[in-house]
Amino acid sequence: MPMYRYKGRTGRGEAVNGRLEAESADAVAQQLFNTGITPIDIEQSEEKQAGEGIRHQLLRPKPKTDDLILFTRQMYSLTKAGVPLIRGLRGLIESTRNEILAEALEEVVELLESGRDLSGALARHADIFGPLYVNIVRVGENAGNLEESFLRLSQYLQLDRDTRRKVKSALMYPTMVVAAIMIAIGIVTIWVIPAFSNMFATFDAELPLPTRGILAVSGFAQQWWYVIVGGIIGGLIWFRWWSRTDTGSRYWGKWKLKIPAIGDIVLRATLARFARTFAMCFRSGVPLVQALTLVSRALDNNWLGDRVANMRNGVERGESLHRTARAAGIFTPLVLQMIQVGEETGSVDDMLEEAADFYEREVEYDIENLSTIIEPILIVFVGILVLLLALGIFLPMWDLATVAF
């Protein structure tokens, strides 16, 4: 994605500037608004050359979630112990192993020394901390309980990381099995079947239809293998690019929820993330409309995120949260019940935490039993392939044996 330079002002009228990586200038403006900055000027930066981009990716990797979790835990310990922010941050800079995060913290210290607040300084690096992180810190600053904000953020980030890893592990097994099957099919098509083709050429008889089909596919693969390989690689590159565009990410976000066995796990993991993120925002005192905006951008599914963001319209019209959630059409009855009971009892955050725990336990259970769900499907698929190959290869041999006897 391209890099943009921006200039803007905080809610206190202070001038800020920095750089953000986003798909468009509108996306940059939206990120700035979400962090409490009013953009004045946004322009695309052309400083990032190809060599520099590779160097940043390989030699200077961006901070990972683990780096952010460690930093947040350390900030919780420092603020709870009453260590001054500037002194504590200087100590963290010396112990931070990620260079980009260390440079960002150095700039945060400079901004704090110039009189700016911590949330405003972190907002200058929204590509690292994100709108959700910045807003929770801002709420903690205004309420005078910054250590509690860092505690909730560290817990949220750790749970979110664990959920992501579980979903990735769920997708890893079927992906590896399908890849192994495709490689095996390629080897059989290009090297094994041609050996039988030479033998079939000596037959003075018409080959069965399955055999002719297999030989035709094998001959095409032998002659145009580089086109097939290039098409597969090109298709994967195109899909990776397309899935990162605004339109592609929304379509892919919707389609992947319909994948048999996998889609339901992804949906429940996303709903768990919605429930936990929204509960944290609600409990931290973030305004409801702003919380919906932040949650919609934290879901990692633009199709679901759009529907959560659209809930703001109903809330702004004065409708209840339960009614707008039902109208969104993406939540299960469990989440809707939790929201309704939470509104009636005044404990929406507690109810959503319970819903998040329930979904995370279900996701963990389904992941552990995913192999038992997918194995029958893969066995049927492999069985069909073996049957086709057996018919194509052995039918002519059986015919030859019949003629011989």
Beta strands, then each sheet from edge to edge (+ up, - down):
strand 1: 3-10
strand 2: 15-21
strand 3: 37-45
sheet 1: 2+ 1- 3+
end
